[in-house]
Amino acid sequence: MITVTMHTSQEGLYDGFHIDGHADGFEKDGEYDLICASVSAITLTIAAGLRDVLHMEGTFDSDFGYMDVHLDSPGDLRGQALIETMVNGLQEIDRQYPHHLKILDKKG
């Protein structure tokens, strides 16, 4: 299962996210896992947008089956819109494949 933990500041703004695990949903005869690929595409795109397009400061770590993003200053409304878009996309994947993705919220 893929677990996505969304981190929010005391003010209720997203200040990072952590992703761990694999969906193992449709691996069969070498078939690529559609759920993992979808989650990876969404989250890697948003992390790159935060870092490379909006030039937000923070830590951006990623490896196979793992991603950790922590923003130094979450107050940028454009960054919040990107992260909310990511959450919306992940929620849609969760609706379609409910047994392979878990989204958690961690405040403060």
Contacts in CASP RR format, 6 or more apart in sequence:
PFRMAT RR
TARGET T0000
AUTHOR 0000-0000-0000
METHOD contacts of the structure
MODEL  1
MITVTMHTSQEGLYDGFHIDGHADGFEKDGEYDLICASVSAITLTIAAGL
RDVLHMEGTFDSDFGYMDVHLDSPGDLRGQALIETMVNGLQEIDRQYPHH
LKILDKKG
1 21 0 8 1.000
1 22 0 8 1.000
1 23 0 8 1.000
1 24 0 8 1.000
1 99 0 8 1.000
1 100 0 8 1.000
1 101 0 8 1.000
1 102 0 8 1.000
2 19 0 8 1.000
2 20 0 8 1.000
2 21 0 8 1.000
2 22 0 8 1.000
2 23 0 8 1.000
2 35 0 8 1.000
2 36 0 8 1.000
2 39 0 8 1.000
2 100 0 8 1.000
2 101 0 8 1.000
2 102 0 8 1.000
3 19 0 8 1.000
3 20 0 8 1.000
3 21 0 8 1.000
3 101 0 8 1.000
3 102 0 8 1.000
3 104 0 8 1.000
4 17 0 8 1.000
4 18 0 8 1.000
4 19 0 8 1.000
4 39 0 8 1.000
4 43 0 8 1.000
4 90 0 8 1.000
4 101 0 8 1.000
4 102 0 8 1.000
4 103 0 8 1.000
4 104 0 8 1.000
5 17 0 8 1.000
5 18 0 8 1.000
5 19 0 8 1.000
5 104 0 8 1.000
5 105 0 8 1.000
5 106 0 8 1.000
6 14 0 8 1.000
6 16 0 8 1.000
6 17 0 8 1.000
6 83 0 8 1.000
6 87 0 8 1.000
6 103 0 8 1.000
6 104 0 8 1.000
6 105 0 8 1.000
6 106 0 8 1.000
7 14 0 8 1.000
7 15 0 8 1.000
7 16 0 8 1.000
7 17 0 8 1.000
7 18 0 8 1.000
7 70 0 8 1.000
7 106 0 8 1.000
7 108 0 8 1.000
8 14 0 8 1.000
8 15 0 8 1.000
8 105 0 8 1.000
8 106 0 8 1.000
8 107 0 8 1.000
8 108 0 8 1.000
9 15 0 8 1.000
9 74 0 8 1.000
9 108 0 8 1.000
10 107 0 8 1.000
10 108 0 8 1.000
11 74 0 8 1.000
12 107 0 8 1.000
13 74 0 8 1.000
13 75 0 8 1.000
13 80 0 8 1.000
14 71 0 8 1.000
14 74 0 8 1.000
14 80 0 8 1.000
14 83 0 8 1.000
14 84 0 8 1.000
14 87 0 8 1.000
15 70 0 8 1.000
15 71 0 8 1.000
15 74 0 8 1.000
16 69 0 8 1.000
16 70 0 8 1.000
16 71 0 8 1.000
16 74 0 8 1.000
16 83 0 8 1.000
17 43 0 8 1.000
17 67 0 8 1.000
17 68 0 8 1.000
17 69 0 8 1.000
17 83 0 8 1.000
17 86 0 8 1.000
18 67 0 8 1.000
18 68 0 8 1.000
18 69 0 8 1.000
19 39 0 8 1.000
19 43 0 8 1.000
19 65 0 8 1.000
19 66 0 8 1.000
19 67 0 8 1.000
19 68 0 8 1.000
20 65 0 8 1.000
20 66 0 8 1.000
21 65 0 8 1.000
21 66 0 8 1.000
22 33 0 8 1.000
22 36 0 8 1.000
22 65 0 8 1.000
23 33 0 8 1.000
23 35 0 8 1.000
23 36 0 8 1.000
23 39 0 8 1.000
23 97 0 8 1.000
23 100 0 8 1.000
23 101 0 8 1.000
24 33 0 8 1.000
24 100 0 8 1.000
25 33 0 8 1.000
25 34 0 8 1.000
25 35 0 8 1.000
25 97 0 8 1.000
25 100 0 8 1.000
26 33 0 8 1.000
26 34 0 8 1.000
26 35 0 8 1.000
27 33 0 8 1.000
35 93 0 8 1.000
35 97 0 8 1.000
35 100 0 8 1.000
35 101 0 8 1.000
36 65 0 8 1.000
38 93 0 8 1.000
39 90 0 8 1.000
39 93 0 8 1.000
39 101 0 8 1.000
42 86 0 8 1.000
42 89 0 8 1.000
42 90 0 8 1.000
42 93 0 8 1.000
43 67 0 8 1.000
43 86 0 8 1.000
43 90 0 8 1.000
44 62 0 8 1.000
44 67 0 8 1.000
46 82 0 8 1.000
46 83 0 8 1.000
46 85 0 8 1.000
46 86 0 8 1.000
47 60 0 8 1.000
47 62 0 8 1.000
47 67 0 8 1.000
47 69 0 8 1.000
49 82 0 8 1.000
50 56 0 8 1.000
50 60 0 8 1.000
50 69 0 8 1.000
50 71 0 8 1.000
50 79 0 8 1.000
50 82 0 8 1.000
50 83 0 8 1.000
51 58 0 8 1.000
51 60 0 8 1.000
54 76 0 8 1.000
54 78 0 8 1.000
54 79 0 8 1.000
54 82 0 8 1.000
56 71 0 8 1.000
56 72 0 8 1.000
56 73 0 8 1.000
56 76 0 8 1.000
56 79 0 8 1.000
57 71 0 8 1.000
57 72 0 8 1.000
57 73 0 8 1.000
58 69 0 8 1.000
58 70 0 8 1.000
58 71 0 8 1.000
58 72 0 8 1.000
59 68 0 8 1.000
59 69 0 8 1.000
59 70 0 8 1.000
60 68 0 8 1.000
60 69 0 8 1.000
61 67 0 8 1.000
61 68 0 8 1.000
61 69 0 8 1.000
62 68 0 8 1.000
74 80 0 8 1.000
87 103 0 8 1.000
90 101 0 8 1.000
90 103 0 8 1.000
91 103 0 8 1.000
93 101 0 8 1.000
94 101 0 8 1.000
94 102 0 8 1.000
94 103 0 8 1.000
END
